């Protein structure tokens, strides 16, 4: 769960065949928002209430990105060989 711009939510994929992320209210279970993601993108978790980390997989190169609630990439945090980036763990400590 996370406190986001749309309230306290938990995240799931919206449908099995799409990468989009649905945000659900933790108290009522109502759908609060849907974040559109491009194919090959995996939601990795929240950075703050309006940004999340995601991996954008390519054939040979992948990117770890920071994205906003509308699904747009704000910043590329890391880019490298897909196999190596897949095996890398990233974490942060909020201040």
Backbone as a printed PyTorch tensor [residue, N CA C, xyz], in Angstrom:
tensor([[[  0.8420,  -1.1920,   0.0000],
         [  0.0000,   0.0000,   0.0000],
         [  0.8780,   1.2430,   0.0000]],

        [[  0.2890,   2.3450,  -0.4470],
         [  1.0250,   3.6090,  -0.5000],
         [  0.0500,   4.7690,  -0.4060]],

        [[  0.5200,   5.8570,   0.1680],
         [ -0.2490,   7.0900,   0.1730],
         [  0.1460,   7.8380,  -1.0970]],

        [[ -0.8300,   8.0520,  -1.9810],
         [ -0.5780,   8.6860,  -3.2720],
         [ -1.4560,   9.9180,  -3.4320]],

        [[ -1.3320,  10.5450,  -4.5680],
         [ -2.1630,  11.7110,  -4.8730],
         [ -3.6460,  11.3780,  -4.9340]],

        [[ -3.9830,  10.0990,  -5.0950],
         [ -5.3980,   9.6920,  -5.1430],
         [ -5.8300,   8.9850,  -3.8640]],

        [[ -5.0140,   9.0660,  -2.8150],
         [ -5.3510,   8.4720,  -1.5290],
         [ -4.4940,   7.2590,  -1.2050]],

        [[ -4.8760,   6.5490,  -0.1360],
         [ -4.1750,   5.3360,   0.2780],
         [ -4.6600,   4.1970,  -0.6140]],

        [[ -3.7460,   3.6270,  -1.3880],
         [ -4.1260,   2.6390,  -2.3970],
         [ -3.1890,   1.4360,  -2.3770]],

        [[ -3.6560,   0.3720,  -3.0270],
         [ -2.7760,  -0.7320,  -3.3900],
         [ -2.8430,  -0.8580,  -4.9000]],

        [[ -1.7880,  -1.3990,  -5.4950],
         [ -1.6680,  -1.4470,  -6.9470],
         [ -1.7330,  -2.8850,  -7.4510]],

        [[ -2.3970,  -3.0570,  -8.6030],
         [ -2.4330,  -4.3410,  -9.3000],
         [ -2.3200,  -4.0640, -10.7900]],

        [[ -2.0340,  -5.1150, -11.5710],
         [ -2.1990,  -4.9510, -13.0100],
         [ -3.6970,  -4.9080, -13.2720]],

        [[ -4.0940,  -4.1550, -14.2770],
         [ -5.5230,  -4.0110, -14.5620],
         [ -6.0830,  -5.2430, -15.2670]],

        [[ -5.3190,  -5.7530, -16.2250],
         [ -5.7200,  -6.9340, -16.9870],
         [ -4.4740,  -7.7630, -17.2560]],

        [[ -4.6440,  -9.0560, -17.3690],
         [ -3.5030,  -9.9500, -17.5690],
         [ -2.7180,  -9.6550, -18.8380]],

        [[ -3.3870,  -9.1700, -19.8830],
         [ -2.7330,  -8.9910, -21.1730],
         [ -2.1920,  -7.5750, -21.3900]],

        [[ -2.2480,  -6.7160, -20.3600],
         [ -1.7580,  -5.3460, -20.4830],
         [ -0.9260,  -4.9800, -19.2630]],

        [[  0.0490,  -4.0790, -19.4400],
         [  0.8920,  -3.6950, -18.3030],
         [  0.2790,  -2.6040, -17.4200]],

        [[ -0.8640,  -2.0170, -17.8160],
         [ -1.4550,  -0.9130, -17.0600],
         [ -1.6420,  -1.2790, -15.5920]],

        [[ -1.4850,  -0.2800, -14.7180],
         [ -1.5900,  -0.4750, -13.2770],
         [ -2.8750,   0.1750, -12.7810]],

        [[ -3.6760,  -0.5780, -12.0220],
         [ -4.8830,  -0.0410, -11.4010],
         [ -4.5990,   0.2380,  -9.9330]],

        [[ -5.0830,   1.3650,  -9.4550],
         [ -4.9290,   1.7540,  -8.0570],
         [ -6.2780,   1.6410,  -7.3780]],

        [[ -6.3080,   0.9040,  -6.2660],
         [ -7.5460,   0.5950,  -5.5480],
         [ -7.5010,   1.1810,  -4.1450]],

        [[ -8.5890,   1.7970,  -3.7190],
         [ -8.6970,   2.3600,  -2.3840],
         [ -8.5970,   1.2350,  -1.3580]],

        [[ -7.7100,   1.3770,  -0.3650],
         [ -7.5060,   0.3050,   0.6080],
         [ -8.6960,   0.1110,   1.5330]],

        [[ -9.5130,   1.1270,   1.7200],
         [-10.6600,   1.0180,   2.6200],
         [-11.9020,   0.5120,   1.9090]],

        [[-12.2150,   1.0890,   0.7510],
         [-13.4740,   0.7620,   0.0650],
         [-13.3100,  -0.2820,  -1.0270]],

        [[-12.0910,  -0.4620,  -1.5270],
         [-11.8680,  -1.3750,  -2.6420],
         [-12.2360,  -0.7760,  -3.9850]],

        [[-12.6520,   0.4860,  -4.0080],
         [-13.0240,   1.1410,  -5.2630],
         [-11.7820,   1.5000,  -6.0700]],

        [[-11.9290,   1.4240,  -7.3870],
         [-10.8370,   1.8050,  -8.2770],
         [-10.6820,   3.3280,  -8.2290]],

        [[ -9.4540,   3.7830,  -7.9030],
         [ -9.1850,   5.2170,  -7.7840],
         [ -8.5320,   5.7960,  -9.0290]],

        [[ -7.7290,   4.9860,  -9.7330],
         [ -7.0320,   5.4840, -10.9250],
         [ -6.4820,   4.3150, -11.7230]],

        [[ -6.1410,   4.6040, -12.9610],
         [ -5.4770,   3.6370, -13.8300],
         [ -4.2870,   4.3400, -14.4660]],

        [[ -3.1150,   3.7450, -14.3200],
         [ -1.8940,   4.3160, -14.8860],
         [ -1.5610,   3.5400, -16.1630]],

        [[ -1.5650,   4.2180, -17.3130],
         [ -1.2390,   3.5260, -18.5580],
         [  0.2740,   3.3100, -18.6770]],

        [[  0.6700,   2.0900, -18.9800],
         [  2.0750,   1.7710, -19.1880],
         [  2.2570,   1.1690, -20.5650]],

        [[  3.3990,   1.4560, -21.1780],
         [  3.7150,   0.8870, -22.4850],
         [  4.0380,  -0.5940, -22.3420]],

        [[  3.8420,  -1.3540, -23.4270],
         [  4.2340,  -2.7640, -23.4200],
         [  5.7010,  -2.8720, -23.0390]],

        [[  6.0430,  -3.8860, -22.2710],
         [  7.4060,  -4.1030, -21.8360],
         [  7.7710,  -3.3500, -20.5670]],

        [[  6.7950,  -2.6160, -19.9920],
         [  7.0540,  -1.8450, -18.7800],
         [  6.4940,  -2.5720, -17.5710]],

        [[  7.2770,  -2.6300, -16.5020],
         [  6.8760,  -3.2820, -15.2600],
         [  6.8960,  -2.2650, -14.1220]],

        [[  5.7840,  -2.1390, -13.4180],
         [  5.6730,  -1.2780, -12.2400],
         [  6.4820,  -1.9120, -11.1190]],

        [[  7.3950,  -1.1250, -10.4870],
         [  8.2600,  -1.6660,  -9.4390],
         [  7.9600,  -1.1430,  -8.0460]],

        [[  7.1620,  -0.1030,  -7.9270],
         [  6.8390,   0.4210,  -6.6070],
         [  6.9230,   1.9320,  -6.5580]],

        [[  6.4590,   2.4800,  -5.4600],
         [  6.3240,   3.9320,  -5.2890],
         [  7.6170,   4.5740,  -4.8130]],

        [[  7.9030,   5.7450,  -5.3450],
         [  8.9970,   6.5650,  -4.8580],
         [  8.4430,   7.6170,  -3.8990]],

        [[  7.3080,   8.1950,  -4.2650],
         [  6.5880,   9.1330,  -3.4040],
         [  5.1200,   9.0920,  -3.8240]],

        [[  4.3090,  10.0050,  -3.3680],
         [  2.8800,   9.9600,  -3.6390],
         [  2.4600,  10.1950,  -5.0740]],

        [[  3.3730,  10.6530,  -5.9130],
         [  3.0090,  10.9040,  -7.2970],
         [  4.0060,  10.3410,  -8.3130]],

        [[  5.0050,   9.5850,  -7.8490],
         [  6.0000,   8.9980,  -8.7440],
         [  6.2840,   7.5460,  -8.3610]],

        [[  6.5590,   6.7440,  -9.3720],
         [  6.8870,   5.3370,  -9.1380],
         [  8.0870,   4.9340,  -9.9790]],

        [[  8.7010,   3.8320,  -9.5960],
         [  9.7960,   3.2450, -10.3550],
         [  9.2470,   2.1680, -11.2770]],

        [[  9.8350,   2.0600, -12.4550],
         [  9.4100,   1.0370, -13.4130],
         [ 10.6210,   0.5940, -14.2220]],

        [[ 10.5330,  -0.6180, -14.7490],
         [ 11.5450,  -1.1310, -15.6560],
         [ 10.9370,  -1.2050, -17.0430]],

        [[ 11.6490,  -0.6490, -18.0190],
         [ 11.2170,  -0.7130, -19.4130],
         [ 12.1760,  -1.6610, -20.1130]],

        [[ 11.6760,  -2.8520, -20.4340],
         [ 12.5240,  -3.9050, -21.0060],
         [ 12.6180,  -3.7660, -22.5160]],

        [[ 13.8390,  -3.8380, -23.0010],
         [ 14.0890,  -3.8830, -24.4340],
         [ 14.7020,  -5.2220, -24.7800]],

        [[ 14.9650,  -5.4450, -26.0420],
         [ 15.5580,  -6.7280, -26.4420],
         [ 16.9500,  -6.9100, -25.8650]],

        [[ 17.7770,  -5.8940, -25.9910],
         [ 19.1370,  -6.0160, -25.4720],
         [ 19.4430,  -5.0130, -24.3670]],

        [[ 18.6900,  -3.9150, -24.3230],
         [ 18.9140,  -2.8710, -23.3280],
         [ 17.6180,  -2.5790, -22.5900]],

        [[ 17.7140,  -2.4130, -21.2810],
         [ 16.5480,  -2.0410, -20.4770],
         [ 16.8510,  -0.7630, -19.7300]],

        [[ 15.7740,  -0.1090, -19.2380],
         [ 15.9350,   1.1340, -18.4820],
         [ 15.1470,   1.0470, -17.1850]],

        [[ 15.7270,   1.5530, -16.1250],
         [ 15.0220,   1.7670, -14.8670],
         [ 14.6230,   3.2330, -14.8870]],

        [[ 13.3190,   3.5060, -14.7380],
         [ 12.8340,   4.8720, -14.9010],
         [ 11.9990,   5.3320, -13.7140]],

        [[ 11.8840,   6.6320, -13.5970],
         [ 10.9860,   7.2920, -12.6670],
         [  9.8420,   7.8160, -13.5210]],

        [[  8.5980,   7.4960, -13.1490],
         [  7.4410,   7.9120, -13.9380],
         [  6.3860,   8.5470, -13.0370]],

        [[  5.5210,   9.3390, -13.6530],
         [  4.4660,  10.0120, -12.9200],
         [  3.1450,   9.2690, -13.0180]],

        [[  2.1530,   9.7640, -12.3030],
         [  0.8370,   9.1140, -12.2180],
         [  0.1530,   8.9610, -13.5770]],

        [[  0.5260,   9.7750, -14.5510],
         [ -0.0670,   9.6610, -15.8810],
         [  0.6730,   8.6530, -16.7560]],

        [[  1.7130,   8.0130, -16.1970],
         [  2.4570,   6.9790, -16.9040],
         [  3.6330,   7.4880, -17.7100]],

        [[  3.8300,   8.8030, -17.7660],
         [  4.9440,   9.3630, -18.5370],
         [  6.2500,   9.2410, -17.7570]],

        [[  7.3120,   8.9160, -18.4870],
         [  8.6390,   8.8250, -17.8850],
         [  9.1420,  10.2300, -17.5770]],

        [[  9.5580,  10.4270, -16.3380],
         [ 10.0940,  11.7060, -15.8890],
         [ 11.6100,  11.7200, -16.0160]],

        [[ 12.2360,  10.5850, -15.6870],
         [ 13.6890,  10.5200, -15.7150],
         [ 14.1410,   9.0700, -15.8750]],

        [[ 15.1880,   8.8720, -16.6460],
         [ 15.8360,   7.5610, -16.7460],
         [ 16.8890,   7.5050, -15.6480]],

        [[ 16.7670,   6.5290, -14.7550],
         [ 17.6890,   6.4020, -13.6270],
         [ 18.8850,   5.5100, -13.9390]],

        [[ 18.6540,   4.4920, -14.7600],
         [ 19.7420,   3.5810, -15.1560],
         [ 19.3760,   2.9550, -16.4870]],

        [[ 20.3890,   2.6660, -17.2760],
         [ 20.1840,   2.0020, -18.5590],
         [ 21.3590,   1.0700, -18.7790]],

        [[ 21.0530,  -0.1310, -19.2470],
         [ 22.1330,  -1.0660, -19.4690],
         [ 21.6540,  -2.3620, -20.0830]],

        [[ 22.5520,  -3.3250, -20.1990],
         [ 22.1920,  -4.6210, -20.7670],
         [ 20.9950,  -5.2160, -20.0130]],

        [[ 20.0170,  -5.6880, -20.7450],
         [ 18.7630,  -6.1640, -20.1500],
         [ 18.9920,  -7.2320, -19.0880]],

        [[ 19.8360,  -8.2140, -19.3560],
         [ 20.0750,  -9.2970, -18.3900],
         [ 20.7060,  -8.7790, -17.0980]],

        [[ 21.6300,  -7.8480, -17.2210],
         [ 22.2990,  -7.3160, -16.0390],
         [ 21.3670,  -6.4160, -15.2320]],

        [[ 20.5810,  -5.5830, -15.8980],
         [ 19.6650,  -4.7030, -15.1840],
         [ 18.5680,  -5.5020, -14.5000]],

        [[ 18.1430,  -6.5950, -15.1240],
         [ 17.1190,  -7.4550, -14.5250],
         [ 17.6170,  -8.0740, -13.2180]],

        [[ 18.9080,  -8.3170, -13.1280],
         [ 19.4800,  -8.9480, -11.9390],
         [ 19.9060,  -7.9360, -10.8720]],

        [[ 19.6240,  -6.6480, -11.0930],
         [ 20.0440,  -5.5950, -10.1680],
         [ 18.9080,  -5.2070,  -9.2430]],

        [[ 19.2090,  -5.0670,  -7.9600],
         [ 18.2290,  -4.5840,  -6.9790],
         [ 18.4790,  -3.1100,  -6.7260]],

        [[ 17.3970,  -2.3430,  -6.6640],
         [ 17.4940,  -0.9100,  -6.4040],
         [ 16.5580,  -0.5860,  -5.2490]],

        [[ 17.0220,   0.2290,  -4.3070],
         [ 16.1680,   0.6780,  -3.2330],
         [ 16.5430,   2.1050,  -2.8730]],

        [[ 15.6920,   2.7660,  -2.1420],
         [ 15.9630,   4.1250,  -1.7220],
         [ 15.4900,   4.2870,  -0.2890]],

        [[ 16.0230,   5.3040,   0.3530],
         [ 15.6240,   5.6350,   1.7130],
         [ 15.0730,   7.0500,   1.6920]],

        [[ 13.7820,   7.2340,   2.0130],
         [ 13.2410,   8.5940,   2.0200],
         [ 13.8720,   9.4170,   3.1390]],

        [[ 13.9960,  10.6780,   2.8940],
         [ 14.5930,  11.5690,   3.9080],
         [ 13.5690,  12.0640,   4.8640]]])
